[in-house]
Structures are given as structure tokens and as C-alpha cells.
Amino acid sequence: MGLSARHIRAKLDLLVTGMTGLRDDGRFHEPNLDGSAGDYISFHSWEWPQGVGLYGLIRMWQFTGRDDLKILIENWYAARIEAGLPKLNVNTTAPMLGLSVLWRETRDPRWQPVLDAWANRAITEMGRTREGAFAHHVSDKVNDDELWDDTLYMVALFLASYGQASGRTELVDEAVKQFLVHTRYLADKKTGLWFHGWTFQGHHNFAEARWARGNAWITAGMLDLFDLADIPAAVKEFLTGVLVAQVATLLTTQTGSGAWRTLLDDPTSYEEISATAGFGYGLLKGHRLGLGTPEWKAAGLRAVEALLANIDDSGTVLNVSYGTRMGHDLQFYRDIPIQPTGYGQALAILCLSEALRHVEGETS
């Protein structure tokens, strides 16, 4: 493939610069339900794009041991907590995933009371659908009776991570239940891909969109679930089968550039790089862990090449689709604008960090 470890490391350094430099330029006006301004771009805002971004930085810190990253991360959390945390919902839970991993590694006493309080509220106060799944309630909209792919990455991974680290097995059990119920309603039995959402009000999958980033949350999220928590062997075997079925179709929908389109099975939709990075990360990690075939690795390395071609000189990941609400027709997904975001930066960091393990010949 001609991938250079030196080149990948240089791009990883740039990605941190690109993430911390993100600023909301007013292009999008998305006020929250409480009337406050929504900021889904600027690095210093507490929302789900920044939450995923912090998780990527923390994974990079774990991988490199860089003290400057640890200081950056700790200062971010300290400042946000001192300023006051936002109202609890699915998306504002996302930053807790990174904080749980940070606490697991450092056992810094500043973080556990925050984590405990948020976990307690999540399992007791968060809106639920039938069968006990978390409804996708977010800062600017209440999506009653709806399941979205995103919820697993934004909430369930935090509960799994913190539950495992703190010995609170009831949190891990909750995370497992969320993965199972969401699988039941969102995994497409025909293709193995996942639909973006499901509503219990109409008993349908909205536009039946096999949306790329939603699928990437699943590919990356399942593998991280296996890393973050000890889950029952039968559940892990079941979810692995779900993952293998998804990847079988992903391998057939990768484009010649190595990327995937924002609607995976729609050749008229644009190539989208945050999903490509998520898939590249998952395919390479899955192969390293012995879950996938050599085809997984080959496709993952092609995804890395596509990703590298979409990181500019400032460290900004290009061709990332903006935050995507639930679409009621497929054209909605084709029309989502392009915007650099924290999750684009983070998924790129995860992908390139995993790629280094393969390029440098590491096995663990």
C-alpha cells in the first residue's frame, strides 16, 4: 500500500491542531430547547461532536503517552465542569465516555463524583422507549419513541466503560441491553447494514437509510465495547456475528478511492470521510483482534489512504458531513452539508492510530 509510519504520525500530530482550532463561524443556527445557543463545532463546547473528539484525543494519549495531550484533555474537562455541565440527554452524555477512560487510567479523584452522578442520572432519568431502550432525546429536540444508531456510541459505551472501571456491573448490563435492543430494530436482516433509526410510533425505519456514519458508529462501537467491558460470552458471540454480517456488505460498497458514500448503497451520494475513518478503524482493529479476514485489513488500509488524502495542511479532515438528524427521505442525506467537526477529527485519529499498529507490524 506504500503507507509510511512517519507520514501517519505527522498527520496524527496535525489532527490535534485541527481539532483544537475548530470554531463555530455562525454558519448553522441550532438553538437548544432551553433557548441557549447550540455549538456543535467549537472545541470548547460540551456537546456530542466534542465528546467524540475528546475520546479520540484520549485514545491517542493512551497510544502515544504524550503528556501534552493529557494536560490538554484534563484542562478541557476541568474548565467545562467548573463552568457547569449542561442538561442530561443522549448527546450531552458523549463527553463522559472520554472522561471515564481518563479516570480508569489515572484514578484522579476529581472525576469519579462527576462520572457517578451522571451515570446514576442516565439510567434513572433518561427517556426510554418500549423494551427499555434509550430514546434519542438531544439538546435541541425530543425524539420520543425513537431509536438511533448514534445512541450506542454516545451513551452505551460510556456506561460500559465506566461500569467496568468502577465495578458497577449494573452499568455494563445496561450497556449490553442497549446494544441488543438497538440491534433488534436497526440491523437490516437483508444486507447486514444498519438503518439510521426506528420509531415505535409508526413501527418503521423512517427512510430506511443505510447511512454511512451511523453504520460507522456501529462498526467502531462494537469493537470498542469489546475493549471497554467484559460482556457475557454469548452476547459477544452474537454481536460479533452482527458485525461480521455488516462488514460483508461494507466490503462490497467501498468505492475505488477507498472511501464510502454517505448512503452506503447509493452511488449518487457523496463520499464521506468521517464514516470512512470509522470503518477503517473498525476493519483494521477487527482484523488485529482475529475477528476478520485479510480482506478486512486490505479494505481498512485502502480507507486509510482515502483518509490521508482528505487531511489538509492545517490538520482539518475534509469532506465530513455535518450532524445529521433523522431523514424521512433519502434526498435528505444527500443534501447534508460538509463541515469540519470534532467527530471527524476523532474518527481520523482512531483510524490512523490503529493503522500505525499494522504499518509498524505491531500485534497488540
Secondary structure as UniProt FT lines:
FT   HELIX           5..20
FT   TURN            33..34
FT   TURN            43..44
FT   HELIX           48..64
FT   HELIX           67..83
FT   HELIX           91..93
FT   HELIX           95..106
FT   TURN            109..111
FT   HELIX           112..125
FT   HELIX           130..132
FT   TURN            139..140
FT   TURN            144..145
FT   STRAND          146..148
FT   HELIX           150..151
FT   HELIX           152..156
FT   HELIX           157..166
FT   HELIX           169..186
FT   TURN            189..191
FT   STRAND          197..199
FT   TURN            200..203
FT   TURN            206..207
FT   HELIX           212..228
FT   HELIX           233..253
FT   TURN            256..257
FT   STRAND          260..261
FT   TURN            264..265
FT   TURN            267..268
FT   STRAND          271..272
FT   HELIX           273..288
FT   TURN            289..290
FT   HELIX           294..308
FT   TURN            309..310
FT   TURN            313..314
FT   HELIX           330..334
FT   HELIX           342..359
FT   TURN            360..361
//
